Amino acid sequence: MRIDEWLQLSGRVAIFDESRVEASHNRLASTLSPQLEALAASVDLIKKALLHQDVDRIDPKDHADYLAVSQLGFRVFNDVGAATKLLDCGYFVQAASLLRDLSEIGMLALHFSVSPQDVARWRSLDGRQQYDRFGPRALRESLKLKFSDKLSYLDQRFRLFSNYGTHPSTTSIIAHHDGDRFHVGPHFNENIYINTYRDLADLAWHVTDACGDAYCAIFNTSVADILPAETQRFQQAWNRIAPPKPKE
């Protein structure tokens, strides 16, 4: 039997059936409406801002820089989409690994916001050379970002989700054990689902903000100037998910 015939007979390619898990999590959507709006506003702003720069360029180096920046921006877009799908289906640790990726992209975007000329250097390197020059450890030591609250936030998230979602660790046991038994495979967990969704929305907003800083430095224009309505939506979304200010 050919593979296409088998697919037609089976109807789908899946080892696990996540439909019940996904349906259970989807019932919590109303609880997360502010987070969903923040995610939607973030990815909409990134997509439209990058497409706005998709124009003919005489200098091939300038176009190569645009393509490199676009690759980072659309990776944020795809990370958010993939993380939400994994969360909905009950793969919490795997979703957290994408939050780590988002954190690293945000750190790199902040670096480009203060050193936009480094885009060309970054895209010219690969493998170990690129990681040594532009990896999280190198970015933490950047003198230009030494006292940046934005970098501190993203670095803290990078470390957190490295430990929880990327490296095998005892920390991740919380995603597999509910205090009574281990869960193997995709499973429903209300607390982890809601908390991770909130972390994702908060992080995606901050990463998009960092990307906006880089965008301004690289393209010499403000996202707010070219996309005022989308920027306003993005800012308003933060007002709905921002942690309450401490009482004085």
FIDOFI-38089 format. One line per field, with one value per residue (C-alpha): residue number from 1; residue in one letter; z, x negated, y. Coordinates in nm, 2 decimals. Layout:
REM residues N
seq	c(NUM | ...) $
type	c(A | ...) $
Z	c(Z | ...) $
X	c(X | ...) $
Y	c(Y | ...) $
END
This chain:
REM residues 248
seq	c(1 | 2 | 3 | 4 | 5 | 6 | 7 | 8 | 9 | 10 | 11 | 12 | 13 | 14 | 15 | 16 | 17 | 18 | 19 | 20 | 21 | 22 | 23 | 24 | 25 | 26 | 27 | 28 | 29 | 30 | 31 | 32 | 33 | 34 | 35 | 36 | 37 | 38 | 39 | 40 | 41 | 42 | 43 | 44 | 45 | 46 | 47 | 48 | 49 | 50 | 51 | 52 | 53 | 54 | 55 | 56 | 57 | 58 | 59 | 60 | 61 | 62 | 63 | 64 | 65 | 66 | 67 | 68 | 69 | 70 | 71 | 72 | 73 | 74 | 75 | 76 | 77 | 78 | 79 | 80 | 81 | 82 | 83 | 84 | 85 | 86 | 87 | 88 | 89 | 90 | 91 | 92 | 93 | 94 | 95 | 96 | 97 | 98 | 99 | 100 | 101 | 102 | 103 | 104 | 105 | 106 | 107 | 108 | 109 | 110 | 111 | 112 | 113 | 114 | 115 | 116 | 117 | 118 | 119 | 120 | 121 | 122 | 123 | 124 | 125 | 126 | 127 | 128 | 129 | 130 | 131 | 132 | 133 | 134 | 135 | 136 | 137 | 138 | 139 | 140 | 141 | 142 | 143 | 144 | 145 | 146 | 147 | 148 | 149 | 150 | 151 | 152 | 153 | 154 | 155 | 156 | 157 | 158 | 159 | 160 | 161 | 162 | 163 | 164 | 165 | 166 | 167 | 168 | 169 | 170 | 171 | 172 | 173 | 174 | 175 | 176 | 177 | 178 | 179 | 180 | 181 | 182 | 183 | 184 | 185 | 186 | 187 | 188 | 189 | 190 | 191 | 192 | 193 | 194 | 195 | 196 | 197 | 198 | 199 | 200 | 201 | 202 | 203 | 204 | 205 | 206 | 207 | 208 | 209 | 210 | 211 | 212 | 213 | 214 | 215 | 216 | 217 | 218 | 219 | 220 | 221 | 222 | 223 | 224 | 225 | 226 | 227 | 228 | 229 | 230 | 231 | 232 | 233 | 234 | 235 | 236 | 237 | 238 | 239 | 240 | 241 | 242 | 243 | 244 | 245 | 246 | 247 | 248) $
type	c(M | R | I | D | E | W | L | Q | L | S | G | R | V | A | I | F | D | E | S | R | V | E | A | S | H | N | R | L | A | S | T | L | S | P | Q | L | E | A | L | A | A | S | V | D | L | I | K | K | A | L | L | H | Q | D | V | D | R | I | D | P | K | D | H | A | D | Y | L | A | V | S | Q | L | G | F | R | V | F | N | D | V | G | A | A | T | K | L | L | D | C | G | Y | F | V | Q | A | A | S | L | L | R | D | L | S | E | I | G | M | L | A | L | H | F | S | V | S | P | Q | D | V | A | R | W | R | S | L | D | G | R | Q | Q | Y | D | R | F | G | P | R | A | L | R | E | S | L | K | L | K | F | S | D | K | L | S | Y | L | D | Q | R | F | R | L | F | S | N | Y | G | T | H | P | S | T | T | S | I | I | A | H | H | D | G | D | R | F | H | V | G | P | H | F | N | E | N | I | Y | I | N | T | Y | R | D | L | A | D | L | A | W | H | V | T | D | A | C | G | D | A | Y | C | A | I | F | N | T | S | V | A | D | I | L | P | A | E | T | Q | R | F | Q | Q | A | W | N | R | I | A | P | P | K | P | K | E) $
Z	c(0.00 | -0.09 | 0.18 | 0.02 | 0.02 | 0.38 | 0.47 | 0.29 | 0.48 | 0.82 | 0.78 | 0.99 | 1.09 | 1.47 | 1.74 | 2.01 | 2.01 | 2.18 | 2.09 | 2.44 | 2.60 | 2.35 | 2.41 | 2.78 | 2.76 | 2.51 | 2.77 | 2.96 | 2.67 | 2.83 | 3.14 | 2.91 | 2.68 | 2.78 | 2.71 | 2.38 | 2.28 | 2.38 | 2.17 | 1.87 | 1.90 | 1.93 | 1.63 | 1.42 | 1.49 | 1.40 | 1.08 | 0.95 | 1.05 | 0.86 | 0.56 | 0.55 | 0.49 | 0.21 | -0.06 | -0.34 | -0.22 | -0.44 | -0.20 | -0.17 | 0.18 | 0.30 | 0.16 | 0.33 | 0.66 | 0.60 | 0.54 | 0.85 | 1.07 | 0.90 | 0.99 | 1.35 | 1.35 | 1.18 | 1.41 | 1.70 | 1.51 | 1.46 | 1.81 | 1.95 | 1.72 | 1.79 | 2.17 | 2.18 | 1.99 | 2.22 | 2.52 | 2.39 | 2.32 | 2.67 | 2.58 | 2.85 | 2.87 | 2.49 | 2.48 | 2.75 | 2.52 | 2.27 | 2.55 | 2.59 | 2.22 | 2.24 | 2.53 | 2.33 | 2.03 | 2.25 | 2.40 | 2.05 | 1.94 | 2.23 | 2.13 | 1.77 | 1.92 | 2.06 | 1.79 | 1.46 | 1.26 | 1.42 | 1.21 | 0.92 | 1.15 | 1.31 | 0.97 | 0.84 | 1.12 | 1.19 | 1.44 | 1.73 | 1.61 | 1.60 | 1.95 | 2.10 | 1.97 | 2.00 | 2.24 | 2.57 | 2.77 | 2.54 | 2.54 | 2.92 | 2.92 | 2.67 | 2.82 | 2.63 | 2.80 | 3.13 | 3.32 | 3.09 | 3.28 | 2.95 | 2.92 | 3.28 | 3.23 | 2.92 | 3.07 | 3.37 | 3.15 | 2.94 | 3.24 | 3.38 | 3.06 | 2.99 | 3.32 | 3.28 | 2.91 | 2.74 | 2.96 | 3.13 | 3.49 | 3.80 | 3.77 | 3.48 | 3.69 | 3.77 | 3.42 | 3.45 | 3.80 | 3.96 | 4.31 | 4.27 | 3.97 | 3.66 | 3.33 | 3.02 | 2.69 | 2.64 | 2.93 | 3.07 | 3.35 | 3.43 | 3.65 | 3.43 | 3.12 | 3.25 | 3.41 | 3.11 | 2.88 | 3.10 | 3.09 | 2.71 | 2.67 | 2.90 | 2.74 | 2.38 | 2.46 | 2.59 | 2.30 | 2.06 | 2.24 | 2.21 | 1.84 | 1.81 | 1.96 | 1.71 | 1.42 | 1.50 | 1.51 | 1.20 | 0.97 | 1.12 | 1.16 | 1.45 | 1.43 | 1.59 | 1.30 | 1.03 | 1.22 | 1.47 | 1.51 | 1.56 | 1.80 | 2.00 | 2.01 | 2.13 | 2.41 | 2.52 | 2.54 | 2.79 | 3.01 | 3.04 | 3.13 | 3.32 | 3.68 | 3.93 | 4.06 | 4.42 | 4.66 | 4.80) $
X	c(0.00 | -0.13 | -0.17 | 0.09 | 0.34 | 0.27 | 0.32 | 0.65 | 0.77 | 0.65 | 0.78 | 0.50 | 0.14 | 0.12 | -0.03 | 0.16 | 0.52 | 0.52 | 0.88 | 1.02 | 0.73 | 0.77 | 1.14 | 1.09 | 0.84 | 1.05 | 1.32 | 1.08 | 1.05 | 1.28 | 1.05 | 0.76 | 0.92 | 0.68 | 0.38 | 0.52 | 0.57 | 0.21 | 0.08 | 0.29 | 0.19 | -0.18 | -0.20 | 0.02 | -0.22 | -0.53 | -0.39 | -0.26 | -0.58 | -0.80 | -0.58 | -0.59 | -0.97 | -0.94 | -1.04 | -1.30 | -1.64 | -1.93 | -2.20 | -2.20 | -2.35 | -2.06 | -1.82 | -2.02 | -1.98 | -1.61 | -1.58 | -1.78 | -1.56 | -1.25 | -1.36 | -1.38 | -1.05 | -0.86 | -1.02 | -0.85 | -0.53 | -0.57 | -0.69 | -0.38 | -0.16 | -0.34 | -0.34 | 0.03 | 0.10 | -0.13 | 0.04 | 0.39 | 0.29 | 0.13 | -0.24 | -0.35 | -0.73 | -0.76 | -0.56 | -0.80 | -1.10 | -0.95 | -0.92 | -1.29 | -1.34 | -1.12 | -1.33 | -1.66 | -1.51 | -1.41 | -1.76 | -1.91 | -1.66 | -1.76 | -2.12 | -2.03 | -1.84 | -2.17 | -2.40 | -2.20 | -2.52 | -2.57 | -2.29 | -2.53 | -2.79 | -2.53 | -2.40 | -2.75 | -2.83 | -2.70 | -2.73 | -2.96 | -3.10 | -2.75 | -2.66 | -2.99 | -2.94 | -2.56 | -2.44 | -2.27 | -2.60 | -2.76 | -2.45 | -2.45 | -2.80 | -2.71 | -2.82 | -2.55 | -2.28 | -2.44 | -2.17 | -1.88 | -1.57 | -1.44 | -1.74 | -1.71 | -1.35 | -1.42 | -1.73 | -1.54 | -1.28 | -1.55 | -1.70 | -1.36 | -1.24 | -1.58 | -1.55 | -1.19 | -1.13 | -1.46 | -1.71 | -1.61 | -1.56 | -1.36 | -1.19 | -0.98 | -0.83 | -0.55 | -0.43 | -0.40 | -0.29 | 0.03 | -0.05 | 0.12 | -0.03 | -0.25 | -0.09 | -0.24 | -0.17 | 0.07 | 0.29 | 0.52 | 0.40 | 0.59 | 0.33 | 0.03 | 0.23 | 0.35 | 0.02 | -0.19 | 0.05 | 0.02 | -0.36 | -0.35 | -0.14 | -0.35 | -0.67 | -0.55 | -0.45 | -0.79 | -0.97 | -0.75 | -0.84 | -1.21 | -1.17 | -1.01 | -1.32 | -1.54 | -1.31 | -1.34 | -1.72 | -1.76 | -1.51 | -1.52 | -1.14 | -0.90 | -0.65 | -0.40 | -0.44 | -0.37 | -0.11 | 0.06 | 0.38 | 0.19 | -0.05 | 0.24 | 0.40 | 0.07 | 0.03 | 0.39 | 0.34 | 0.06 | 0.30 | 0.52 | 0.24 | -0.01 | -0.06 | 0.10 | -0.12 | -0.23 | -0.05 | -0.26) $
Y	c(0.00 | 0.34 | 0.61 | 0.83 | 0.54 | 0.47 | 0.83 | 0.84 | 0.53 | 0.64 | 0.99 | 1.15 | 1.10 | 1.09 | 0.87 | 1.05 | 1.17 | 1.52 | 1.60 | 1.55 | 1.74 | 2.03 | 2.04 | 2.06 | 2.34 | 2.53 | 2.56 | 2.79 | 3.03 | 3.30 | 3.30 | 3.39 | 3.65 | 3.93 | 3.71 | 3.60 | 3.96 | 4.05 | 3.76 | 3.86 | 4.23 | 4.13 | 3.90 | 4.13 | 4.42 | 4.22 | 4.08 | 4.41 | 4.60 | 4.36 | 4.34 | 4.72 | 4.70 | 4.44 | 4.68 | 4.68 | 4.77 | 4.88 | 4.77 | 4.39 | 4.41 | 4.62 | 4.36 | 4.08 | 4.27 | 4.30 | 3.93 | 3.85 | 4.08 | 3.93 | 3.58 | 3.67 | 3.85 | 3.57 | 3.33 | 3.51 | 3.48 | 3.11 | 3.05 | 3.20 | 3.00 | 2.67 | 2.74 | 2.80 | 2.48 | 2.27 | 2.42 | 2.35 | 1.99 | 1.94 | 1.94 | 2.19 | 2.13 | 2.14 | 2.47 | 2.61 | 2.54 | 2.79 | 3.05 | 3.01 | 3.07 | 3.38 | 3.51 | 3.46 | 3.64 | 3.93 | 3.96 | 3.96 | 4.23 | 4.45 | 4.42 | 4.53 | 4.82 | 4.97 | 4.82 | 4.80 | 4.77 | 4.42 | 4.28 | 4.23 | 4.07 | 3.84 | 3.71 | 3.65 | 3.41 | 3.06 | 2.78 | 2.83 | 3.16 | 3.31 | 3.17 | 3.29 | 3.64 | 3.68 | 3.41 | 3.49 | 3.48 | 3.74 | 3.96 | 3.96 | 4.10 | 4.38 | 4.71 | 4.90 | 4.69 | 4.64 | 4.83 | 4.75 | 4.64 | 4.50 | 4.27 | 4.16 | 4.06 | 3.86 | 3.70 | 3.59 | 3.43 | 3.27 | 3.10 | 3.00 | 2.83 | 2.68 | 2.49 | 2.41 | 2.35 | 2.29 | 2.10 | 1.78 | 1.87 | 1.79 | 2.13 | 2.00 | 1.73 | 1.97 | 1.93 | 1.55 | 1.49 | 1.63 | 1.53 | 1.19 | 1.03 | 1.08 | 1.17 | 1.03 | 1.19 | 1.49 | 1.57 | 1.83 | 2.06 | 2.37 | 2.54 | 2.48 | 2.57 | 2.91 | 3.00 | 2.92 | 3.10 | 3.41 | 3.37 | 3.34 | 3.65 | 3.86 | 3.74 | 3.78 | 4.14 | 4.22 | 4.05 | 4.24 | 4.56 | 4.48 | 4.40 | 4.75 | 4.91 | 4.72 | 4.80 | 5.17 | 5.15 | 4.94 | 5.10 | 5.45 | 5.47 | 5.41 | 5.14 | 5.38 | 5.62 | 5.37 | 5.15 | 5.38 | 5.17 | 4.85 | 5.01 | 5.15 | 4.80 | 4.66 | 4.92 | 4.87 | 4.50 | 4.55 | 4.74 | 4.43 | 4.19 | 4.41 | 4.31 | 4.55 | 4.82 | 4.79 | 5.02 | 5.30) $
END
